[in-house]
Amino acid sequence: MRFIKIVTAAFLVAATPACAQPAPAPAAFKDVDPALWVVKDADTTIYLFGTIHALKPGLSWFDEAVKTAFDSSDSLVLEIPMPSPEEAQKVMLPLAIDATGPTLTDKIPADKRAAYAAGLAKLGVPATAFDRYQPWFAAAQLGQLSLAKAGFGREEGVEKQLDAAAQAAHKPVSGLETLGQQLGYFHDLPQDAQIAFLLSGVEDIDKFDGEINKMVDLWSAGNPDGLGKLMNEDLTKQPVLKKALLTDRNARWAEWIEKRMDQPGTIFIAVGAGHLAGSESVQALLAKHGLKVTRIKY
């Protein structure tokens, strides 16, 4: 289950047009109450909200305390500003394509190739579909396809909805990172780590539906401790991935927030829920910086 947790806790790379999926059918709305925190001083208020990057339709989370906090904020800060498909392709493809090296199939250990091909077949993808791409990109696409198969869509994801609301309210939207930085975390991983990431995705295909629904249930119930345990426990077995995708980023974001507290105003920060859970969460690091983070009860 490592792949599911890593993809969900860290970020989801934008899907290529070839992997686009139909939107899931509408569903009846269900009220859910994900966790929300605040850190403040005399003239600065920063809300921290953990997101799920892709959701099924029908979850009513953008209301009550979350909506009140968002409406009172001067600006929205996401992991990255939401790029257009054209912008995403322009940044992604130079990092994703490996036009001259060995094919991806050749990079995979010989004793794993049959399982790799069988995994792709379960998602309706030819065995050679990603041969000219880097392993990290193939892994990200497996995540996109698995989410779509399970009924999840990025259009229903928290970031998409927050960004749309900010645009409608004419709130400035900025990012803690750029798309190039995010993709670079995967691209810069050693090849063996990328291949291990990809193969863990193949192993997890049959478990994906159950695990992602379990994560969303914990998020919906406002259970960050349970969510953090489920999302991040296996990252300890992949220290290179954990450092690049979770630990280092949390530390940078905590430093960013500490500096931002020197400026007056109210901002709403929304990042992947895995970053706001567990002993190495952004909140835990902020406490080490001497900042008090309070859970908002609602």
N, C-alpha and C positions, 0 to 999 in steps of 0.2 A: 504493500500500500504506500510505499515511499513516494512514488510518482504522483499519486493523487494529492498527497499532502503538500508536496513541494510546489506543484502547479497552483494549488489553491492558496497556499500561504504566501507565496512570493508574488507572482503576477502571471498574467496570460498574455502571450504575444498575439498581436492582431492576426486574424486568420487571413490567408490569401484568398483571392476570389475562387480559386479551384476548390477550396474547402468550405465555402459559404454554405449554410444550411437554411432550410425554411424556418420561419418563426414558429415556435410551439403554439398550439391552440390555446385560446383564452381559458382562464380558469376562474372560479369563484374566489373573491378576495378573502384572505385570512389575515387577521390582525396579528402581527409579530412585534416584539420589542427588543431589538438588538442593543447591545451595550453602548453607552455613551459616557464620555468623561469630559472634565473641564479643568483647565489650569488657569489661574487668574491672579492679577495683582490690582493695584489701585486703578490703572488705566488700560489694562490689556486683558482680554479674555480669549482663550484658545480652546475650542472644542476638538475632541479627538473621537473619531467614529471609525469603527472597523467595518470593512466592506467585504462582500462576496462579489467577485468580478463578473460572474454570470449566474443568473437565477432563472427559475421557472416563473411564468406569469402567475399573478394572483396573490403575491405576498404584500400586504399593506404595512410597510415599515416606515415610509416617509410621512409620518404624522406625529402627533403628540410631542414629546420632548425633542425628538430629532428635528421635526419641522420648525419648532419654536427656536431652537438653536441656530438652524440654518437661516431662518428669516431674520434673526437678529444680527447675523454676521455681515461684515462689510465685504468679505471676499471668500472664495472657495479655493482650497489648496488640495490638489490630488497628488498621487505619486508622479504622474505625468499629465500634462494637458492632453485632452483627448484629441488624437490626430485624425485627420481625414484619411480615408483609404489610400488616396494618392500619396499623401505625406508618409503614411506608414510604409507603403511599398518602397518609396524612394530611400528611406533609411534602412529598411529591413533587408532588402534583396542583396545589397553588396556584402552584408554580414552573413547571410544565409546560404548563398550559393558557393559551391566548391566546383568550379568549372574544369579544373586541370588535375586535381589529385585523384587518388583511387576512389572508386564509387563507394557510396555508403555501405552497400552490401558487402564489398570487399573489406571495409573497415571492421565490420562486425565479426567476432570470432566465428570460425567455421561451424563450431558445434551449436551456435545460437542462431544461425541464419534461417533454419527451417521454422523455428519458433517465431522469429521476427516476421517472416512472410505470412505465417498463419495468423499472427496478430493483426497485421494489416488487412488480411482477407476478411476478418471479422467486422472490420469497419468499412468494407467495400472498396479498399484501396489496393491497386496492383503492387506486387512485391518490389518493383523497381521505381515506384512513384517518386521516392525521395533520393534516388541515387546520386543526384548532382547537388544535394544539399548537405549542409553540416549536420552532425547528429543532434545538436541542441534544437535545431529548427524542426527536424522530423519529430522529435519528442514533443515540442510545443504543438505541432499539428495533430499529433495523436490526442493531446489534451483537448484541443478544439473539437475534434471529431467525436471523442468520447462524451464530452459535455452535450453536444448536439444530440447524440443518440439517446442520452439520458433525459432529454427534454429541456435542457438549459440553454439560454440564449444570452449573448452579450448585450443585446438591446434592452434586456430586462435587468442587467447588472446595475449595481448601486452607482458606479461612476457615471454611467450613461445618463441615469435619471437625475443625479445631482448636477451634472454638467448642463443638461437641458434646462433645469430649473434656474441655474445661475445665469444662463444666457437669457432666459425669459425675463429675469429680474434685473438684468444689466449689471450683475455682479462680476468683478474681475475674477478670472480663473488662472491659476498658476500651478506649477509643478515643483515638487521636491527634487525631481530628476528630469532628464530629457529621455525621449524614446531611445535615442542612441546609447545613452548610459545603461538603460534597462537591458536592452538587447546585448550590450557589451558584456554584462555580467555572465550571460550564458556563452557568448561567442568566445570569451577569453578563458573559459574553463579548459583545462587540459583535455585532449581528445579522449583519454580513457575515462575521465569523469563524465564527459558528454555521452559516450557510448553506454556507460553504466546507467545514466539517467534515462536514455532512450529504452534500454532493455527492461528497466524497472517499469516503464510505461507499458511495454508489451505484456509483462507479467501481470499488470494490474487491470487490464482491460475488462476482464470478467467481474472484477470487484468494484469497478468504478461507480456504477449506479448506486449501490448500497452505501458506499463510503461517502460520496458527495452528498447524498440525501441526509446522512447522519450529521455531517458538518453543518449543513444548512439548518437542521433542526436545533443544534446547539447554538448557532448564531441567532436564530429566531427567538430562542428562549432567553437570550442575554446571559449565556453561560460561558464567559471567556476562559475560565479555568479548564472546563471540559473541552472546549474548542482548542485551546492551546495545547493540551496534552495530546489530543487526537491529531492535530495538524503538524506538530513539531517534534514528536517523540522520535521518529525515525531519522530526522535530520542529524541527530547525534551520530548515526552510523555513516553519514556522508559528510565529514567535516569540511571538505572543500566547498561543497554546495552550501552548507550551513553558513560558513563564513561569508561567502560571496552574496548569497541571496537574503540572508536574515540578519546575522549578527552585525556585520559592518554597516549595513543600511540603517538598522535601528540606532546605532551609535551616531551616525551622521544626522539622522532626523532629530534625535534628542538634542544635539548641539544646535541644529537649526532653530528648533523651538526655543531653546534657552536664549539665543540671540534675539529672536523675534519678540520675546517678552520685553525687550528694551524699547519697543515701539508701541505707541498707543493704538487701540482699535480692537475689533473683534473679528476673528477668523474661524472658519470651519475647516478642519483638516480631516480628510477621509483617505485611509490607506488600508491595504489588505488586512483582514482581521487577525491573521497570524502574527502580525507585527505588534499587536496590542494584547497579546496573550503570553503567559508564561513568565519565568523568572528573568528572561532577558528581553522583556518587552520594552517598548518605548517608554511606558509609564515608569517601569522599574529604573530605567536609566535616568529619567528626569528626576526621580527621587534622589539619585546619587548626585545630581546637579543642584540639589537643594530646593527643588520645585515640588509643591504639593499638587498632586493630581487627585481629583475627587470624582467618584462614580456618581452620575446623575440618576437618581431613582425615579422611575415613572411607571 
